[in-house]
């Protein structure tokens, strides 16, 4: 059996929920979404879209991408129970997709 990481918690209906790495609670609210879509593998340019509330920004800068070589995205969450801002990244590398989570204290 594959064991879940501590920040993913199975729910009763067969889905999973993300829990805050700071306090362990599952009340996280999506805040910002950032998508990095490279022109080509290893390219320093591509399409970078950021949605923050009702603000949409678009550029070609790949600085800050979670993937060193391919496409990636960040979803930032705010925790209802502690001052943490939590980010989830989805990264492609050599045909595999990885999920990572991190935390920024406010």
N, C-alpha and C positions, 0 to 999 in steps of 0.2 A: 504494500500500500504506500502511496506517495503521501508524505506528510506536508501539510500546508505551512507556509511561512507564517510567523506570528502576526503579520499585518493583514492577513486574509483570513476571514472567519467564515466557516460554512453557515448558511442559514437553513431554516427548517424546510423551505420549499425547493432545496437543491441548488440554489444560487449561492454566491459568496458575497461578502461585504468587506470593504476596506475599513480597518480600524486605525485610529490615530497612534503612531508610534510613540507619541509623548505621554498619553494617558490611557490608551487602550479602549477608548469609547468609539462607537461607530457613527456618531453624529457629525459627519463631515459634509460641508457644503461646497460644491464646485464653485470656483471663483474665476480663474483665468485658464484659457486654453491656448496653447501655442503649438503650431504645426510647422515642421521643417521638412521641405520636399526638395531634395537636391536635383540639379540639372542632370548630373551623372554621378556615379560612385566617386567618392573622394573630392567632388567639386566644392569649391569655396563659395559658390553662388547657387541660388535656386529660388524657391518660393518660401517665404517665411511669413506666416499669418499669425496674428495675436488678437484674441478676443478677450477684452477685459471689461466686464459689465456690458455697457452698450457702446463701447468703443472698439472699433476694428482698425488694426494697422497692418500694413502690407509693405514688405521690402524684400531684398534679395540676399540679405546678410545671414550667413550660416553660423556666426559666432553664437555660442550658447546652446547649440544643438546637443541633445543628449547622445547622439550617435557620432562616433568618430569618422564613419565612412559612408553611411547611408541615411535614410530618412528616419525621423523620430518625432515624438510629440511629448508635451508636458500637459498635465492637468493639475492645477493648483487648487487645494482645498483649504478651507478655514474650519478649525475645530470648534464645536459649540461648548466644549468643556474645559479647554485649556488655551493658552495664548499661541499655540503652535500653528504655523502655516505648513501644510503638508503637500508635497508634490509627488505625483506618480508619473514616471516616464515609461514610454513604450519605445523600444529601440530594436532596429533590425541589425543583425550582424551575421554574415555568411549563411543566409537562409534561415536563421533562427530569430524568433522574436522574443525579447526579454522584457520583463516588467521589473521596475525598480521603484523603491519608495524612499523618500527622504523627508527631513523636517527642518524647518527654519524657526527658531524661537523669535517671537516679536519683542 
